[in-house]
Amino acid sequence: MGQDLNKISRVYNSLSNEYTEASSGEHEKKPKDREILDRFSREVGSAKPVWDFGCGSGHTAAYVKNLGVEISGLDLSELIIEQAKIKYPYLHFQQGNILELEFDNNSIAAVLSFYAIVHFTEDQVAEAFREIYRVIKPGGLFLFTYHIGGETIHLDEFLGKNINIDFMFFRNEFITLCLKKCGFGSIDLIEREPYPDIEYQSRRAYVFAKKPAD
Ligand SMILES: C[S@@+](CC[C@H](N)C(=O)[O-])C[C@H]1O[C@@H](n2cnc3c(N)ncnc32)[C@H](O)[C@@H]1O
């Protein structure tokens, strides 16, 4: 059984202001994020459409848009989407569920997804990868991030609010196998140590994967 999507949505609705403030300008403090997003933007170029799934309040989509990528954002939480629309009115954002994407097969040139799988159980991660594989065009790129490890952390409080949610960490072997089972290839997994003081002290993974070209 997966983590309840209504619960995830309620949590981000309740945190929408605080999360928007906390994540604003985040990539300025994280050189590896910038290096990875710069690479993503170079590889995507002018291909369209490009989506940020689990976009939160939109700061990653906005960073990539500044590099010239035509990107839109999708998130489960209606209120976080409202915040994204206010902060980045020049971008398109919409509410939606990664596990049941309302997009046609082979219709999206590239997907990025920063820390959106962190609330998923392993079964939900497999489901998310299958859905993303389904909607990406042959030859299309998928970039995502997660916390490396085997643990699950339960939070009752975050950014000064009472919440009730689990954060899942994943082993690289599980993620790689899961991607391969869906059909993804060209998997490039990049790890980094946490930045001191500015983020939770967990090892991070950035993964570039490609849907094979026809
Ligand atoms: C840890 S936040 C990351 C947000 C943003 N990508 C960032 O890096 O700041 C996880 C985000 O994923 C969204 N999310 C979780 N499950 C989702 C689902 N099934 N479909 C779409 N978005 C989802 C949450 O609402 C939340 O905004």
The ligand as an SDF file (V2000), in Angstrom:
LIG
                    3D

 27 29  0  0  0  0  0  0  0  0999 V2000
    9.5710   17.5590   -1.3580 C   0  0  0  0  0  0  0  0  0  0  0  0
    8.4460   18.4470   -2.3830 S   0  0  0  0  0  0  0  0  0  0  0  0
    9.4880   18.9100   -3.7590 C   0  0  0  0  0  0  0  0  0  0  0  0
    8.9340   20.1130   -4.5020 C   0  0  0  0  0  0  0  0  0  0  0  0
    9.8630   20.7030   -5.5690 C   0  0  0  0  0  0  0  0  0  0  0  0
   10.0890   19.7980   -6.6600 N   0  0  0  0  0  0  0  0  0  0  0  0
   11.1760   21.1140   -4.9270 C   0  0  0  0  0  0  0  0  0  0  0  0
   12.2210   20.5460   -5.2650 O   0  0  0  0  0  0  0  0  0  0  0  0
   11.1320   22.0140   -4.0720 O   0  0  0  0  0  0  0  0  0  0  0  0
    7.4470   17.1690   -3.0740 C   0  0  0  0  0  0  0  0  0  0  0  0
    6.3820   17.7100   -4.0180 C   0  0  0  0  0  0  0  0  0  0  0  0
    5.8180   16.6190   -4.7520 O   0  0  0  0  0  0  0  0  0  0  0  0
    4.4260   16.8140   -4.8180 C   0  0  0  0  0  0  0  0  0  0  0  0
    3.7880   15.5080   -5.0140 N   0  0  0  0  0  0  0  0  0  0  0  0
    3.7780   14.4600   -4.1550 C   0  0  0  0  0  0  0  0  0  0  0  0
    3.0970   13.4400   -4.6830 N   0  0  0  0  0  0  0  0  0  0  0  0
    2.6610   13.8420   -5.9100 C   0  0  0  0  0  0  0  0  0  0  0  0
    1.8780   13.2400   -6.9280 C   0  0  0  0  0  0  0  0  0  0  0  0
    1.3860   12.0180   -6.7950 N   0  0  0  0  0  0  0  0  0  0  0  0
    1.6360   13.9500   -8.0450 N   0  0  0  0  0  0  0  0  0  0  0  0
    2.1050   15.2140   -8.1990 C   0  0  0  0  0  0  0  0  0  0  0  0
    2.8380   15.8450   -7.2570 N   0  0  0  0  0  0  0  0  0  0  0  0
    3.1210   15.1650   -6.1330 C   0  0  0  0  0  0  0  0  0  0  0  0
    4.0680   17.4550   -3.4790 C   0  0  0  0  0  0  0  0  0  0  0  0
    2.8080   18.0860   -3.4960 O   0  0  0  0  0  0  0  0  0  0  0  0
    5.2420   18.4100   -3.2970 C   0  0  0  0  0  0  0  0  0  0  0  0
    4.9940   19.6560   -3.8780 O   0  0  0  0  0  0  0  0  0  0  0  0
  1  2  1  0
  2  3  1  0
  2 10  1  0
  3  4  1  0
  4  5  1  0
  5  6  1  0
  5  7  1  0
  7  8  2  0
  7  9  1  0
 10 11  1  0
 11 12  1  0
 11 26  1  0
 12 13  1  0
 13 14  1  0
 13 24  1  0
 14 15  1  0
 14 23  1  0
 15 16  2  0
 16 17  1  0
 17 18  1  0
 17 23  2  0
 18 19  1  0
 18 20  2  0
 20 21  1  0
 21 22  2  0
 22 23  1  0
 24 25  1  0
 24 26  1  0
 26 27  1  0
M  CHG  2   2   1   9  -1
M  END
$$$$
